[in-house]
Every structure is written in C-alpha cells, then in structure tokens.
Amino acid sequence: MTDCIFCKIIKGEMPAYKVYEDEEFLAFLDIFPNTYGHTVVIPKQHEEWVWDYENLGKYFEVVGKLARHFREVVSEGVRSSIYGWEVPHAHIHLKPGRKDTLKGEKLSADEMERIQERFKVSEPKYIKI
C-alpha cells in the first residue's frame, strides 16, 4: 500500500527509531510516546488488521520476546494493546512500565536516540524463533 506510513518506514522511505528487525517484523519507537520505550511492532507484510496476519503465533512470539526484553530494561511490567485506526497497518503497542508517564508529545531527536539505545534488542539475541 503506497500511502501507508508503516510501509514507508519498512521500505526506508521514512525514518524510524528501530529497536528490533528481522525478515518478517519491525519494531520501532512510537513518535508520540505514552511511556519511555513505547514501541510499535508491525509485520513487514502489509495487513490492515492484526487478526488478518497469517502467522499470528510467530507475530506474538516476537511481541512476547520484545516485552520480556523490555521488562529486563525497566524492571517493571510491560503493557500491550491492539487498537487504533490511525494507521491502516497491523500494529501492536508495547508500553514499558505500569502507567503512562508521558503525554503523547513528540520528544527531541536526542531523547529518542537515548531511548532507542536503551531498548534496542542486541543481535542475535532474538533473531531466531
């Protein structure tokens, strides 16, 4: 889908603060975060809805591994949600921490880079499923 912002991120046509990537999935920081490390996990194959993705088990394995990694980073829980029509591409939100600590406002590039470095999954820790 040519107008899909997430497809443009996958193709490298738009920048993103990536924290994880493999052949099928990409995870990047939400640009309007509710928590430090608020991440969006998407399949690289365009599907409008999470439930339409052919291999939900693999999708949720990746989401689970990221959530466990984030839990190590913040020493707290990690919340998840599947919602939103703002981008018609399957996506799952991961929010480290037990409550929202930010107001969904854009952070500076320096702050986003610091958060990216903190939450990034080191290779090859989670590449093989």
C-alpha positions in Angstrom: 0.0 0.0 0.0 1.7 3.2 -1.2 0.1 5.6 1.3 0.8 3.5 4.4 3.2 5.3 6.7 4.3 2.0 8.2 5.1 0.5 4.7 7.2 3.6 4.0 9.1 3.0 7.2 9.7 -0.6 6.2 11.0 0.5 2.8 13.3 3.1 4.4 11.4 6.0 2.8 10.6 7.4 6.3 12.9 7.5 9.3 12.2 5.5 12.5 13.9 4.7 15.7 14.1 1.0 15.3 14.6 -1.3 18.3 14.2 -4.7 16.5 14.1 -6.0 13.0 14.1 -9.4 11.4 12.9 -10.7 8.0 9.2 -10.5 8.9 8.8 -7.9 11.6 9.9 -4.4 12.6 9.6 -2.7 16.0 10.2 1.0 16.4 9.6 3.7 19.0 6.2 5.5 18.8 6.9 9.1 17.9 4.1 10.2 20.3 5.0 8.0 23.3 3.0 7.5 26.4 5.9 5.8 28.2 9.7 5.7 27.7 10.2 2.8 25.3 6.7 2.9 23.9 7.1 0.7 20.8 5.0 -0.3 17.8 5.5 -3.8 16.5 4.5 -4.4 12.9 4.7 -7.2 10.3 6.6 -6.2 7.2 3.8 -7.7 5.1 1.0 -5.2 4.8 -2.1 -6.3 6.5 -4.7 -3.9 7.7 -5.6 -5.8 10.9 -3.5 -7.8 13.3 -6.0 -10.6 13.1 -5.5 -10.9 9.4 -1.8 -11.7 9.7 -1.3 -15.3 8.5 1.0 -16.4 11.3 -0.3 -14.9 14.5 1.7 -17.3 16.6 5.0 -16.0 15.1 3.8 -12.4 15.4 3.0 -12.9 19.1 6.3 -14.7 19.7 8.2 -11.7 18.6 5.9 -9.3 20.6 6.4 -11.6 23.7 10.2 -11.7 23.3 10.3 -7.9 23.0 8.1 -7.5 26.1 10.3 -9.8 28.1 13.4 -7.8 26.9 11.7 -4.5 27.9 10.8 -5.9 31.3 14.5 -6.6 31.9 15.3 -3.0 30.8 12.8 -1.3 33.1 12.4 -3.9 35.9 8.7 -3.5 35.7 5.7 -4.8 33.8 5.1 -4.1 30.1 1.6 -3.4 28.9 0.4 -4.1 25.4 -2.6 -3.1 23.3 -4.0 -3.6 19.9 -6.0 -0.6 18.9 -6.2 2.3 16.6 -7.3 3.1 13.1 -4.9 6.0 12.7 -2.6 3.7 10.6 -4.3 1.0 8.5 -1.5 -1.5 9.0 -1.4 -4.2 11.7 0.4 -3.0 14.8 0.7 -3.8 18.4 1.8 -1.3 21.0 4.2 -2.2 23.9 4.4 0.3 26.8 7.1 -0.4 29.4 6.0 0.5 32.9 2.9 0.2 34.9 1.4 3.5 33.9 1.7 6.2 31.3 4.4 8.7 32.3 4.4 10.8 29.1 1.6 12.7 27.5 2.0 11.5 23.9 4.1 14.5 22.9 6.9 14.3 20.5 10.3 14.1 22.2 13.6 15.6 20.9 15.7 13.5 18.5 18.4 13.3 21.1 15.9 11.9 23.7 14.5 9.4 21.1 18.0 8.2 20.3 18.8 7.7 24.0 15.6 5.7 24.4 16.3 3.7 21.3 19.7 2.8 22.6 18.3 1.7 25.9 15.5 -0.5 24.5 17.2 -1.9 21.3 17.5 -5.6 21.1 21.1 -6.7 20.7 21.8 -9.1 17.9 21.4 -12.1 17.6 19.5 -12.5 20.9 16.0 -12.6 19.4 16.5 -13.2 15.7 15.8 -17.0 15.7 12.3 -18.1 16.6 
